């Protein structure tokens, strides 16, 4: 039932996906390859074969993108990985860049 003179208003809600950021792993000459594979499997949830492939890509190319996440998740994963590396005494390096 509509009242004379009543105005209907449409509300439009735009929901956007959050921006994604790439997590970049950088090569160094001190962090063991096994440790890098372990980080990729434990923190970035990569399978064994993919973790090995990414580790070799980092080793051969000097860097590789290991995942893309919303900023807070990317930063959290990097912080966790770097904390683990520091605890082991490795100079492991990772950065986050806009995808």
Buried (B, 14 or more C-beta within 10 A) or exposed (E): EEEEEEEEEEEEEEEEEEEBBBBBBBBBEEBEEEBBBBBBBEBBEBEEEBBBBBBBBBBEEEBBBBBBBEEEBBBEBBEBBBEBBEEEEBEBBBEBEEE
